[in-house]
Amino acid sequence: MPKKIVIIGSGFSSLSAACYLAQAGNEVHLYEKNQTLGGRARQLKEEGFTFDMGPSWYWMPDIFEKFFGDFNKKVSDFYQLEKLDPAYYVWFKDEVVTIGDTLDKIATEFERIEPGSSPQLKKFIKNAGVNYDIAINDVVNKPGLSPFELVTPETAVRVNQFFKTISDDVRKSFKNEKLVSILEFPVLFLGAKPNNTPAFYRFMNYADFGLGTWHPKGGMHEVIKGMIKLAHSLGVKTHTSAGASKILVDQGKVQGIVANGETITADYVVSGADYHHSETLLDPPYRQYTEKYWDSRVFAPSSLLFYVGFDKKFDNVAHHNLFFDTDFDQHARTIYDDLAWPEEPLFYANFPSVSDETMAPEGKENGFFLIPIAPGVEDTQALRDQYFDIIMERLERLSGQNFRNHIIFKKSFCVDDFVSEYNSYKGNAYGMANTLKQTAFLRPNLRSKKVKNLYFTGQLTVPGPGVPPALISGKLVSQLISKSIK
């Protein structure tokens, strides 16, 4: 029997859940506090420039294909996809390392830097590919209800990979610190330090070198637009500027929500908003996790972001650029252990208009800059300005070009904005880290233990942070709800 289902939030996981639940015949309503849909994957348009405000990396294209395929659609029905070559540049103090669009190209670059490393790289990526198949086709598709979900013939023979780290794995195979940094980089998408992330997650290296880096023409928000179009075609009703202020419960069963002072009744409620915030919408007896619990969790970093429009094109920059010209380990220690602003931060520079002319006016360049920082740190305009100057000075010095004299638009986004715009716990940007003690069934639950018919989805629950996991999270929660309806 079809049910009325209310979903809080409109990010990737919420839209995913909405599509699956509507496909199953339910009446689905999605409520978003902001004026536009997309959650952290919103879009900013200013002075002819188009900026993705959140996610900017398109990895694991197979996950997107599987999502749309579940509705007898293809990615190409909604947006145009291009494989980037180079995938990205990695800038060090003395050279730029080019990550190409094939493993052979990357192996050649590795061999240039560390003679004899190319066979080792191919072996490493082959093993990472096996982990990828297990992870994507098995582990991440489990709802995190029991530790026994992780016990399969495939995972059993790799159990040791849950008790050693990515850092152990990489450093056993490669000695050159530049190559080590490059291979440790992908796990930052999981929100934790390489020396605190289980080696099993090296499947992210396969996502990087094996599957490549892609770009949807028009930006990552085109994926959101495609999902919205799909949701509407399935009958999902979307409501913007309609933030939930209360989740209603009676006798241990969810009754609906209050949004903009209006009571909306529902048979089921799914929150894709920040998990901690979602629980504050409940009366205390119905909350599963205490403030002490949340404070004890390892959260992924926050970010200082800049959206910048330039009045000219630049030379020798790629679509994606990683600046590793300072100490990788020191930056990680500062933001994970010291919970402080890094003195010499690593940073990421994204110039999508290098590959996509639709992202900036003709003859101009748009730039998206990200500095990973600790969640909960002080956020002031003075600090934002200070760090913008730090990264611009290094960008100019390393590239040999003047950027600051060509700025015609600039906007920043940081900890306070993550809190105000997304109700993000301590202003984190990526959710809860995938450490050993925060993996699978050890993450906050998809299904409330205290309130019947209340569910959660997104980066703080199963399977974890990142856009592809968010799509999977929405599917997992929809499956749990469908089973309960039957």
C-alpha positions in Angstrom: 0.0 0.0 0.0 1.5 3.4 -1.0 2.6 5.6 1.8 3.1 9.4 2.2 6.8 10.0 2.8 8.4 13.3 3.7 12.1 13.8 3.0 14.2 16.6 4.7 16.9 18.1 2.5 17.6 17.9 -1.2 21.2 16.8 -1.6 22.3 13.7 -3.5 21.2 11.2 -0.9 17.8 12.8 -0.4 17.1 13.0 -4.2 18.3 9.4 -4.6 15.9 8.2 -1.8 13.1 10.3 -3.3 13.4 8.8 -6.7 13.5 5.2 -5.5 10.6 5.7 -3.1 8.5 7.4 -5.7 9.3 4.6 -8.2 7.9 2.2 -5.6 4.6 4.0 -5.8 4.7 6.2 -2.7 3.7 9.8 -2.4 7.0 11.6 -1.8 7.5 15.2 -0.7 10.9 16.7 -0.4 11.5 19.8 1.8 14.6 22.0 1.4 15.5 24.9 3.7 17.3 26.9 1.0 15.9 28.6 -2.0 17.4 26.1 -4.5 17.6 22.3 -4.5 20.9 20.4 -4.4 22.1 20.7 -0.8 25.8 21.2 -0.8 25.9 20.6 -4.6 24.2 23.9 -5.3 25.3 26.3 -8.0 26.4 29.9 -7.9 26.0 32.1 -11.0 27.5 35.6 -10.9 28.7 38.0 -13.7 28.5 35.3 -16.3 30.5 32.8 -14.2 29.1 29.4 -13.1 30.5 27.8 -9.9 29.8 24.5 -8.3 29.5 25.5 -4.6 30.3 22.0 -3.3 31.4 18.7 -5.0 33.6 19.3 -8.0 35.1 15.8 -8.6 33.2 13.3 -10.7 34.6 9.9 -9.8 33.1 6.3 -10.0 31.1 6.9 -13.2 29.7 3.4 -12.9 27.8 4.4 -9.7 26.0 7.2 -11.6 25.2 4.9 -14.5 23.8 2.3 -12.1 21.6 4.9 -10.4 20.0 6.2 -13.6 19.9 2.7 -14.9 17.7 1.7 -12.1 15.1 3.9 -13.7 15.7 2.7 -17.2 17.6 5.9 -18.0 21.2 6.7 -18.9 23.6 9.4 -17.8 23.5 10.8 -21.3 19.7 11.4 -21.0 20.5 14.1 -18.5 24.0 15.5 -19.0 27.1 15.3 -21.2 30.1 13.6 -19.6 33.8 14.1 -20.6 36.8 12.2 -19.4 39.5 14.7 -18.4 43.1 14.5 -19.7 45.0 15.4 -17.8 42.9 14.2 -14.9 44.7 16.6 -12.7 48.1 18.2 -11.9 49.9 17.8 -8.6 52.1 20.8 -7.8 55.2 20.3 -5.7 57.9 22.8 -4.9 60.2 21.8 -7.7 57.9 20.2 -10.4 54.4 19.5 -11.6 53.3 15.8 -11.8 50.7 15.1 -14.5 48.1 12.5 -13.8 46.8 11.4 -17.2 43.6 9.7 -18.3 45.0 6.2 -18.5 46.9 3.9 -16.2 49.7 3.6 -18.8 50.2 7.4 -18.9 50.3 7.5 -15.1 52.7 4.6 -14.9 55.1 6.4 -17.3 55.0 9.5 -15.0 55.6 7.4 -11.9 58.5 5.7 -13.7 60.0 9.1 -14.4 59.9 10.1 -10.8 60.9 6.7 -9.2 62.5 4.3 -11.7 61.2 0.8 -11.3 57.9 2.0 -9.8 55.6 1.4 -12.8 55.2 -2.4 -12.5 54.5 -1.9 -8.8 51.9 0.8 -9.5 50.1 -1.5 -12.0 50.1 -4.3 -9.4 48.9 -1.9 -6.7 46.0 -0.7 -8.9 45.1 -4.2 -9.9 44.7 -5.2 -6.3 42.8 -1.9 -5.6 40.5 -2.9 -8.4 39.6 -6.2 -6.7 38.8 -4.2 -3.6 36.7 -1.8 -5.6 34.6 -4.7 -7.0 34.1 -6.1 -3.5 33.3 -2.7 -2.0 30.9 -1.4 -4.7 29.2 -4.7 -5.5 29.0 -6.0 -2.0 30.1 -4.0 1.1 28.7 -0.6 0.5 25.4 -2.0 -0.6 24.7 -3.3 2.9 22.5 -1.1 5.3 24.9 -1.3 8.2 22.5 -3.2 10.5 24.9 -5.9 11.6 28.6 -6.6 11.7 27.9 -9.9 9.9 27.2 -7.9 6.7 30.9 -7.5 6.4 31.6 -11.2 6.6 31.7 -12.7 3.1 34.1 -15.1 1.4 35.7 -12.1 -0.4 36.1 -9.9 2.7 37.3 -12.8 4.9 40.5 -13.2 2.9 41.1 -9.5 3.2 40.3 -9.1 6.8 43.8 -7.9 7.5 43.2 -4.9 5.3 40.8 -3.6 8.0 43.6 -3.6 10.6 46.4 -2.0 8.7 46.2 1.5 7.1 46.3 3.0 3.6 49.5 4.6 4.7 51.1 1.3 5.5 50.0 -0.2 2.2 51.3 2.7 0.1 54.6 3.1 1.9 55.3 -0.6 1.6 55.2 -0.3 -2.2 56.6 3.2 -2.9 59.5 5.1 -1.4 59.3 8.5 -3.2 57.4 10.9 -1.0 55.8 12.6 -4.0 54.3 9.3 -5.2 53.2 8.4 -1.6 51.4 11.7 -1.3 49.6 11.2 -4.7 48.5 7.7 -3.7 47.4 8.8 -0.2 45.4 11.7 -1.6 42.2 9.9 -2.7 41.4 8.8 0.9 40.9 12.4 1.8 37.6 12.0 0.1 36.7 9.6 2.9 37.4 12.3 5.5 40.3 10.8 7.5 44.1 10.7 7.5 45.8 8.0 5.4 47.3 6.6 8.6 43.9 6.3 10.2 42.0 4.8 7.2 41.8 1.0 6.7 43.9 -0.4 3.8 40.7 -1.9 2.3 39.8 1.6 1.2 42.6 1.6 -1.3 39.8 0.9 -3.7 39.7 4.7 -4.0 43.0 4.5 -5.9 41.3 2.4 -8.4 38.5 5.0 -8.6 41.2 7.5 -9.3 43.7 5.8 -11.6 41.6 2.9 -12.9 38.3 4.7 -13.7 39.6 8.2 -14.2 38.3 11.7 -13.5 35.3 13.0 -15.4 33.4 16.3 -15.9 29.7 16.8 -16.6 29.4 19.7 -19.0 28.0 22.7 -17.1 29.4 21.4 -13.8 28.4 18.9 -11.0 25.1 20.7 -10.5 24.0 19.2 -13.9 23.9 15.9 -12.1 21.6 17.4 -9.5 19.4 18.9 -12.2 19.2 15.5 -13.8 18.1 13.9 -10.6 15.5 16.6 -10.0 14.1 16.1 -13.5 14.0 12.4 -12.8 12.3 12.9 -9.4 9.7 15.2 -10.9 9.0 12.7 -13.7 8.3 10.0 -11.0 5.9 12.3 -9.2 8.1 13.7 -6.4 6.9 17.1 -5.1 9.7 19.4 -4.1 9.4 22.4 -1.7 12.1 25.1 -1.4 12.5 27.7 1.4 10.8 25.1 3.6 13.2 24.2 6.3 12.0 21.6 8.9 11.9 22.9 12.5 10.4 19.8 14.1 10.0 16.1 13.6 6.7 15.1 15.1 6.4 11.8 17.1 3.5 10.3 19.0 3.8 7.2 21.1 7.2 6.3 19.5 6.0 6.6 15.9 6.8 9.4 13.5 3.8 11.6 12.5 5.4 14.1 10.2 7.3 17.4 10.4 6.8 21.1 11.0 8.1 23.3 8.1 7.7 27.0 8.1 5.2 26.7 10.9 3.0 24.3 9.0 2.4 20.7 10.1 2.9 18.2 7.4 1.7 14.7 8.2 3.5 11.7 6.9 3.6 7.9 7.3 7.4 8.0 7.1 10.1 10.7 7.5 13.6 10.5 6.0 16.2 13.1 6.9 19.0 13.7 4.5 20.0 16.8 6.5 22.9 16.7 8.8 22.3 13.8 11.2 23.2 15.7 14.4 20.9 18.5 13.4 18.1 16.1 12.4 18.1 14.6 15.9 17.8 18.1 17.4 14.5 18.3 15.6 13.3 15.5 17.9 12.3 15.8 21.6 15.2 14.6 23.7 13.7 11.1 24.6 13.6 10.2 20.9 17.2 11.1 20.1 19.6 8.1 19.6 22.9 9.8 20.2 24.1 12.2 22.9 26.1 15.3 22.5 29.0 13.4 24.1 28.7 10.8 21.3 28.9 13.4 18.6 31.8 15.2 20.2 33.7 11.9 20.4 33.4 11.1 16.6 36.1 11.8 14.1 34.7 14.2 11.6 35.9 15.0 8.2 37.5 18.4 7.7 35.7 21.6 7.0 36.8 23.8 4.2 37.6 27.4 3.3 36.3 27.9 -0.2 36.7 30.7 -2.7 34.7 31.3 -5.9 36.7 33.6 -8.1 36.1 35.1 -11.5 39.2 36.2 -13.5 39.2 38.6 -16.5 41.7 36.4 -18.5 42.7 32.9 -19.4 45.7 31.3 -17.7 48.5 29.1 -19.0 49.7 25.8 -17.6 46.8 25.1 -15.2 44.6 22.0 -15.4 40.9 21.6 -14.7 41.9 20.1 -11.3 45.1 21.1 -9.5 46.4 19.8 -6.1 49.0 21.9 -4.4 51.3 19.7 -2.4 54.2 22.1 -2.1 54.0 22.0 1.7 54.1 19.2 4.3 51.2 16.8 3.7 51.6 15.1 7.1 51.9 18.4 9.0 48.7 19.8 7.4 46.8 16.5 8.3 48.1 16.6 11.9 47.0 20.2 12.3 43.5 19.8 11.1 42.8 16.3 12.5 44.8 16.2 15.8 45.3 19.9 16.8 42.0 21.1 15.4 43.7 24.3 14.3 44.2 26.4 11.2 47.2 25.1 9.3 50.1 27.5 8.9 51.2 26.2 5.5 48.1 24.6 4.0 47.8 22.2 1.1 45.0 23.5 -1.2 43.0 22.5 -4.3 42.4 24.8 -7.3 39.7 24.0 -9.8 39.5 25.8 -13.1 36.6 24.1 -14.9 36.6 26.7 -17.6 39.8 25.2 -18.8 37.8 22.2 -20.1 34.3 23.7 -20.2 33.6 27.0 -22.0 30.1 27.2 -20.5 31.6 27.8 -17.0 32.9 31.3 -17.7 32.5 34.2 -20.2 34.6 34.0 -23.3 38.3 34.9 -22.7 37.8 34.6 -18.9 38.5 31.9 -16.2 36.5 30.8 -13.2 38.4 29.4 -10.2 37.2 27.4 -7.3 39.7 27.1 -4.4 39.5 24.8 -1.4 41.6 24.7 1.8 40.9 21.7 4.1 40.6 23.0 7.7 39.5 21.6 11.0 35.8 21.6 11.8 34.8 24.0 14.5 37.7 26.5 14.1 37.3 30.2 14.4 35.9 31.7 11.2 36.5 35.5 10.6 36.8 37.6 7.5 40.3 38.5 8.5 41.3 34.8 8.5 39.6 34.2 5.2 41.5 37.2 3.6 44.8 36.0 5.2 44.5 32.5 3.7 43.4 33.7 0.3 46.6 35.7 0.1 48.6 32.7 1.3 47.3 30.5 -1.5 47.4 33.2 -4.2 51.0 34.0 -3.4 51.9 30.3 -3.9 49.8 29.9 -7.0 51.4 32.9 -8.6 55.0 31.8 -7.6 54.6 28.2 -8.7 52.8 29.0 -12.0 54.8 32.2 -12.8 51.5 34.1 -13.5 49.7 37.0 -11.8 46.2 36.1 -10.7 45.3 38.7 -8.1 45.4 41.6 -10.5 42.8 39.9 -12.7 40.1 39.2 -10.2 36.7 40.6 -11.1 34.5 38.5 -8.7 35.2 36.8 -5.4 33.1 35.1 -2.8 34.1 33.0 0.1 32.4 30.2 2.1 33.7 28.7 5.4 32.8 27.1 8.7 30.1 29.6 9.7 28.4 29.2 6.3 28.4 25.4 6.5 26.6 25.8 9.8 24.1 28.5 8.6 23.4 27.1 5.1 23.5 23.3 5.9 23.2 23.0 9.7 26.5 21.2 9.5 27.8 19.8 12.8 30.8 22.0 13.7 30.8 23.3 10.1 32.2 20.0 8.7 32.2 19.8 4.9 32.3 16.0 4.2 30.5 14.3 7.1 32.0 11.7 9.4 35.3 10.1 8.6 35.5 6.4 7.5 37.9 5.3 10.2 37.9 1.6 11.4 35.7 2.5 14.3 33.3 4.5 12.0 32.8 2.0 9.2 29.6 0.2 8.1 27.5 -0.9 11.2 29.6 1.4 13.4 28.3 4.5 11.8 25.0 6.2 12.8 22.1 4.1 11.7 19.9 4.5 8.6 16.9 3.5 10.8 16.1 5.2 14.1 16.2 2.8 17.0 13.8 4.9 19.0 11.2 6.2 16.5 9.2 3.9 14.3 9.2 4.9 10.6 12.0 7.5 11.0 15.0 7.1 8.8 18.2 8.9 7.9 20.5 9.1 4.8 23.6 11.0 3.7 27.2 11.4 4.5 27.0 10.9 8.3 25.4 7.4 7.9 26.0 4.4 5.7 28.1 4.0 3.6 29.9 7.3 4.2 31.1 10.6 2.7 31.3 11.4 -1.0 28.8 11.8 -3.9 28.7 8.1 -5.1 28.2 6.9 -1.5 25.4 9.4 -1.1 23.6 8.0 -4.1 24.0 4.5 -2.6 22.8 5.8 0.8 19.6 7.0 -0.7 19.0 3.6 -2.3 19.7 1.7 0.9 17.3 3.7 3.0 14.6 3.4 0.3 15.1 -0.4 0.4 14.7 -0.5 4.2 11.5 1.5 4.0 10.1 -0.6 1.2 10.7 -3.7 3.2 8.9 -2.2 6.2 5.9 -1.2 4.1 5.5 -4.8 2.8 
